Amino acid sequence: MATQMIIRIESSLKKKVSQLAKAEGKNLSQIVRELLEKYTKERDMGAYIDNLWGSIGKNFAQNNISEADIEKAIRQVRSN
């Protein structure tokens, strides 16, 4: 369920953002929602870690690195 939020900003900033939003075919609320979603995504550590593991897995797959290769590398590092 959507809820309202009241924020205070300078009128000049509101005017600029409204003009930019209009140029993109959006309204001010849509822009604020997008910015807040982006802000929370960038700062959500769990999501960041999930994305990092996904990226690592993709990199391993692209380079044909297997689980056995990883275990071997770990054993080599630990033996040094």
C-alpha positions as CSV (number, residue, x, y, z in Angstrom):
1,M,0.0,0.0,0.0
2,A,1.4,3.4,-1.0
3,T,1.8,6.1,1.6
4,Q,2.5,9.8,1.4
5,M,5.7,11.5,2.5
6,I,6.1,15.3,3.0
7,I,9.5,16.8,2.3
8,R,10.7,20.3,2.2
9,I,12.9,21.6,-0.6
10,E,13.8,24.9,-2.1
11,S,11.2,26.1,-4.6
12,S,13.9,26.5,-7.3
13,L,15.0,22.9,-6.9
14,K,11.4,21.7,-7.1
15,K,10.9,23.8,-10.3
16,K,14.0,22.4,-11.9
17,V,13.2,18.8,-11.0
18,S,9.6,19.2,-12.2
19,Q,10.8,20.6,-15.5
20,L,13.2,17.7,-16.0
21,A,10.5,15.2,-15.0
22,K,8.1,16.7,-17.5
23,A,10.7,16.4,-20.2
24,E,11.0,12.7,-19.5
25,G,7.2,12.3,-19.4
26,K,7.1,11.7,-15.7
27,N,5.8,13.6,-12.7
28,L,7.7,14.8,-9.6
29,S,6.4,11.8,-7.5
30,Q,7.8,9.3,-10.0
31,I,11.2,11.0,-9.9
32,V,11.3,11.0,-6.1
33,R,10.3,7.3,-6.0
34,E,13.0,6.4,-8.5
35,L,15.6,8.3,-6.5
36,L,14.6,6.7,-3.2
37,E,14.6,3.2,-4.8
38,K,18.1,3.8,-6.2
39,Y,19.3,5.2,-2.9
40,T,18.1,2.2,-1.0
41,K,19.5,-0.3,-3.5
42,E,22.9,1.3,-3.4
43,R,23.0,1.1,0.3
44,D,21.4,-2.3,0.9
45,M,24.4,-4.4,2.0
46,G,22.5,-7.7,1.6
47,A,21.5,-7.0,-2.0
48,Y,25.1,-5.8,-2.7
49,I,26.6,-9.0,-1.4
50,D,24.0,-11.1,-3.4
51,N,24.9,-9.2,-6.5
52,L,28.6,-9.6,-5.8
53,W,28.2,-13.4,-5.4
54,G,26.2,-13.4,-8.7
55,S,28.9,-11.6,-10.4
56,I,31.6,-13.9,-9.1
57,G,29.6,-16.9,-10.1
58,K,29.1,-15.5,-13.6
59,N,32.8,-14.8,-13.9
60,F,33.7,-18.3,-12.8
61,A,31.2,-19.8,-15.4
62,Q,32.6,-17.6,-18.2
63,N,36.1,-18.8,-17.4
64,N,35.2,-22.4,-16.9
65,I,36.3,-22.4,-13.2
66,S,34.9,-25.3,-11.3
67,E,34.2,-25.9,-7.7
68,A,37.2,-28.3,-7.7
69,D,39.4,-25.5,-9.1
70,I,38.3,-23.2,-6.2
71,E,39.0,-25.9,-3.6
72,K,42.4,-26.5,-5.1
73,A,43.3,-22.8,-5.0
74,I,42.1,-22.6,-1.3
75,R,44.3,-25.6,-0.4
76,Q,47.3,-24.0,-2.1
77,V,46.8,-20.7,-0.3
78,R,46.4,-22.4,3.1
79,S,49.5,-24.5,2.6
80,N,51.7,-21.5,2.1
